[in-house]
C-alpha cells in the first residue's frame, strides 16, 4: 500500500469520524460502503475495518462521558451481557454469509439509517437540549436485554455500533433521559464491537494496513467533531449525511445487481 | 437519622465518582496508548516497508483489549464496594468477552472459503 493510498484512507477516517461526532452517529456507517464500493475491499474486511474504527471512537469519547457521569455504568454493563452475546454469535454467522447477501443487508441498513436521520433532522428543529439530567428510574429490563441482544447482533453482522436500536429503547421504554441513553449506548459500543472484532481478526478479516490510517483519522476526526459540536448547525451535517447514505446504499445495491460484488 | 442518611448518600456519591474516574482513565489510556502504537507502526512502515507491522498488530490488540480491561476494572471496583450483584454482572460480561477472544484468536472457529 502506497503513501498516497494511506493518506486517502486517513482522510476518509477523518471525515467519517468528524461527521459522525457532529451528527451523533457512528463513523462506521459510511466507512464500510466507501471501502467496499470505491476501494475494492471485500465487504467482510470493510466491516472488520469499521469495527476497529467503532472501538476507537467509543473508547475515546466514552472516557469523557464516563467521567462527567453521563454514562450509567451499571445499566451499560447489565445490557452488555446481551450485546456481547449477540455480537459474538452474529460475527460468527457473518463468516458464513456470502458477499452479495451481506452487501444487500448492509444497503438496507443504510436506508434505515437515512430514514432515522430524516426523523432526527425534523425533530431537532423544535427540540431543546436537556440542560441537566433529571432524576430517573429504570424499568422494563427484559425489553432492554432483548433489544440489546438484537443491537449486538447487528453490530457483529454489519460492523456498526447499534446506537439507533439501543438509544430509542432506553429513552422511550426504559425511562432513561436521552443524553444518558446516548452516553450509555456509546459506552457499551466499545465492548460490543471488540467482541465481534476478535472473531473478524481471527478470521483474517481485519487488514491492518487499511485499518491503521482509518483508525488514526477517525480518532482525530471524532475529537475535532466533538469540539465543533456546539458551533456548527447539526441540521446541515444531517442533511449531508442523509444524502450520502442514501447514495451509497443505492450504489451498493446497483453493484450487487450488476454482479460486481 | 437524617444525618446518617445524608452520610450514606455522600459515601455513595464518592464511590460513584471513584468508579467513574477509574473506568474513565482505563479508557483514556487505552485510546491514547493504542493510537500511539498505531501511529508509530505507520511511521516505521513509511521508513521501511514491513518494519512497523508488529507494532501495528500490537496497537490493534491494545485497542481491542481495552474494553475487556475496562470490564475487569469496573468489576474490581464493584467488588471493592461490596456491590456483589454488579461484580457478578461484570464477571458475566468478561467471561463472554474472554471466551470469544480465546476462541477467535486461537482460530478454534472454522476457517471458511467464501
Interface residues (C-beta under 8 A of the other chain):
Chain A: X3 X6 X44 X52 X55 X56 X59 X60 X62 X63 X64 X66 X67 X69 X73 X74 X77 X78 X80 X81 X84 X85 X88 X92 X95 X96 X98 X99 X190 X191 X193 X194 X195 X197 X198 X199 X201 X202 X203 X206 X208 X209 X211 X212 X213 X215 X216 X219
Chain B: X16 X17 X19 X20 X21 X23 X24 X25 X27 X28 X30 X31 X34 X35 X38 X39 X41 X42 X45 X46 X53 X56 X57 X59 X60 X63 X64 X65 X66 X67 X68 X70 X71 X74 X86 X89 X90 X92 X93 X96 X97 X100 X101 X103 X104 X105 X106 X107 X109 X111 X112 X114
